[in-house]
Amino acid sequence: MDQAENSVRAGQVDNALIAFRDAAVADPTQKDPWVRTAQLEFDRTHYARAIVAAEEAMQRDPDDIVADGILTVSGFRIANHSLQRLQGRGALASETARREAETLANTLRETMGPAILAEPEPARTSRRSARTSTPRSQPAASAPAAEERAPATPAPAPRSGADPFKNIGGN
């Protein structure tokens, strides 16, 4: 493990991955080589490989929050990419794809609340909504009221360099 971590510090990720694999073979009961492999693969945007390594870690420790986070976020990123690709080809019209998308949407609603997939508000074309200034007789809207509304479009996926685990505690 020390050799692998030294390779990571030296920026030699490929060598580190080999060393972590060797450490996993040397002691198959340890989750640490798998967690670190998952982290490195995630950072390289190799989400499928990150998922495989995270699954290995979770077989050894089902409560590992880092491995679980990598597994979850990697899965979201793969699903997002796949949906965008299918949408571009018009393939989401198939019954199978639609059924799976609905299942995913329902799971997201149940897990994260109904606002996560809220319909965007329809654009108003009335003269009143086209105003850019607030009438003098009415106070200006407060900033918190604007924050309470659900965004019209989902937030973009964080860049691969972003740390999706910054708010998750370690083991």
GIBEL-V631311 format. One record per backbone hydrogen bond with DSSP energy under -1.0 kcal/mol. NH is the residue of the N-H (numbers start at 1). CO is the residue of the C=O. E is the energy in kcal/mol with one decimal. If there is no record, write none. Layout:
nh->[NH:NH]
co->[CO:CO]
e->[E:E]
This chain:
nh->[5:6:7:8:9:10:11:12:13:16:17:18:19:20:21:22:23:24:25:26:27:30:35:36:37:38:39:40:41:42:43:44:45:46:47:50:51:52:53:54:55:56:57:58:59:60:61:64:68:69:70:71:72:73:74:75:76:77:78:79:80:81:82:83:84:85:86:87:88:89:91:94:98:99:100:101:102:103:104:105:106:107:108:109:110:111:112:113:116:117:118:131:138:147:148:162:166:168]
co->[1:2:3:4:5:6:8:7:11:12:13:14:15:16:17:18:19:20:21:22:23:27:31:32:33:34:35:36:37:38:39:40:42:41:45:46:47:48:49:50:51:52:53:54:55:56:57:61:64:65:66:67:68:69:70:71:72:73:74:75:76:77:78:79:80:81:82:83:84:85:86:91:94:95:96:97:98:99:100:101:102:103:104:105:106:107:108:109:113:114:115:128:135:143:144:159:163:165]
e->[-2.6:-2.5:-2.0:-2.0:-2.5:-1.8:-1.6:-2.8:-1.2:-2.2:-2.8:-1.8:-2.3:-2.8:-2.1:-2.4:-2.2:-2.2:-2.0:-2.4:-1.8:-1.7:-2.3:-2.6:-1.9:-2.5:-2.4:-2.5:-2.7:-2.4:-2.5:-1.4:-2.0:-2.8:-1.2:-2.2:-2.4:-2.0:-2.4:-2.6:-2.6:-2.0:-2.2:-2.5:-1.7:-1.0:-2.0:-2.0:-2.1:-2.2:-2.5:-2.6:-2.5:-2.8:-2.4:-1.9:-2.3:-2.4:-2.5:-2.6:-2.8:-2.3:-2.6:-2.7:-2.3:-2.2:-2.8:-2.6:-2.0:-1.2:-2.4:-1.4:-2.3:-2.5:-2.3:-2.5:-2.4:-2.1:-2.5:-2.7:-2.6:-2.3:-2.6:-2.5:-2.5:-2.3:-3.2:-1.8:-1.3:-1.1:-1.4:-1.1:-1.3:-1.6:-1.3:-1.8:-1.3:-1.8]
